[in-house]
Amino acid sequence: YVRNPAVADHILHYRHNPNYLSSVYFDERRIRVYTEVLSVVKEADLLVVATPSAYAPDVLSKFSAADLEGKKVVSAIKGLLPDGNLFLNDHLQSAYGFSLNDYFTIMGPCHAEEVAAEKLSYLTFSGLDAAIALSNCFGKEDPAGSPRGSHCYRSVVDQRASCGSRAARSMAARSSPAMPTSSVPAGAGAMA
């Protein structure tokens, strides 16, 4: 989803975003560009929310709890949403009744800057259930059969902990080399 139709047209015509990471080119056979966020929400099974936190409430207001039924949400949002100073998971749970079992996060140390500088980076992928988190990370079960052989950092959050608590967010089990930051599972929709 791209909120600006002129940017969407630019991406479709020139295969890159003129404003962000303009040196990164997209394979037009692997992406679809939308200017209506509801189209992305309805079509995708997995939503990657990468909207800056200041603008997220406006984007989120365009769909309902029914639109999120059966979806998995992966947040790449840094910081709190300005309306109520909530993390995205807290907002989705309170406003839409969204299950935290279907909520995951992508975190990393300044990964946008590292990607922009074309340096290797890593991401931490977290969720309440390690098997589901791995499945979403790879689009299938761990291909190596063990965390040591995977290319996905995992964060396993104890079922008793709230996903929004500081303790839960800090529980990370790093287990492998860098995951390519361009990997997005098939059927995923991104809202940036």
URTA-V811446 format. One record per residue. N is the residue number from 1. SS is DSSP state (A for helix, B for strand, O for the rest). PHI is phi as a letter, one per 40 degrees, with the letter a starting at -180 (none if undefined). Layout:
N&SS&PHI, N&SS&PHI
This chain:
1&O&none, 2&O&b, 3&O&c, 4&O&b, 5&A&d, 6&A&c, 7&A&c, 8&A&d, 9&A&c, 10&A&c, 11&A&c, 12&A&c, 13&A&c, 14&A&b, 15&O&g, 16&O&a, 17&O&c, 18&O&c, 19&O&b, 20&O&b, 21&O&f, 22&O&c, 23&O&c, 24&O&c, 25&O&b, 26&O&b, 27&O&c, 28&O&c, 29&O&c, 30&O&b, 31&O&b, 32&O&b, 33&O&b, 34&O&b, 35&O&b, 36&O&b, 37&A&c, 38&A&c, 39&A&c, 40&A&c, 41&A&c, 42&A&c, 43&A&c, 44&O&c, 45&O&c, 46&B&b, 47&B&b, 48&B&b, 49&B&c, 50&O&b, 51&O&c, 52&O&d, 53&A&d, 54&A&c, 55&A&b, 56&A&d, 57&A&d, 58&A&c, 59&A&c, 60&A&c, 61&O&c, 62&O&c, 63&O&b, 64&O&b, 65&A&d, 66&A&c, 67&A&c, 68&A&c, 69&O&d, 70&O&g, 71&O&c, 72&B&b, 73&B&b, 74&B&b, 75&B&c, 76&O&b, 77&O&c, 78&O&c, 79&O&g, 80&O&c, 81&B&c, 82&O&c, 83&O&c, 84&O&g, 85&O&f, 86&B&b, 87&O&c, 88&A&d, 89&A&c, 90&A&c, 91&A&c, 92&A&c, 93&A&c, 94&A&c, 95&A&c, 96&A&b, 97&O&g, 98&O&c, 99&O&c, 100&A&c, 101&A&c, 102&A&b, 103&B&b, 104&B&b, 105&B&b, 106&B&b, 107&B&b, 108&O&a, 109&O&c, 110&O&f, 111&A&c, 112&A&c, 113&A&c, 114&A&c, 115&A&c, 116&A&d, 117&O&c, 118&O&f, 119&O&b, 120&O&c, 121&O&a, 122&O&b, 123&O&b, 124&B&b, 125&B&b, 126&B&b, 127&B&a, 128&O&c, 129&O&b, 130&A&c, 131&A&c, 132&A&c, 133&A&d, 134&A&c, 135&A&d, 136&A&c, 137&A&c, 138&A&c, 139&O&g, 140&O&a, 141&O&c, 142&O&d, 143&O&c, 144&O&c, 145&O&g, 146&O&a, 147&A&d, 148&A&c, 149&A&c, 150&O&c, 151&O&b, 152&O&b, 153&B&c, 154&B&b, 155&B&b, 156&B&b, 157&O&b, 158&O&d, 159&O&d, 160&O&c, 161&O&c, 162&O&c, 163&O&c, 164&O&c, 165&O&c, 166&A&d, 167&A&c, 168&A&c, 169&A&c, 170&O&c, 171&O&c, 172&O&b, 173&B&b, 174&O&c, 175&O&b, 176&O&a, 177&O&c, 178&O&c, 179&O&c, 180&O&d, 181&O&c, 182&O&c, 183&O&c, 184&O&b, 185&O&d, 186&O&c, 187&O&g, 188&B&c, 189&B&b, 190&B&b, 191&B&b, 192&O&b
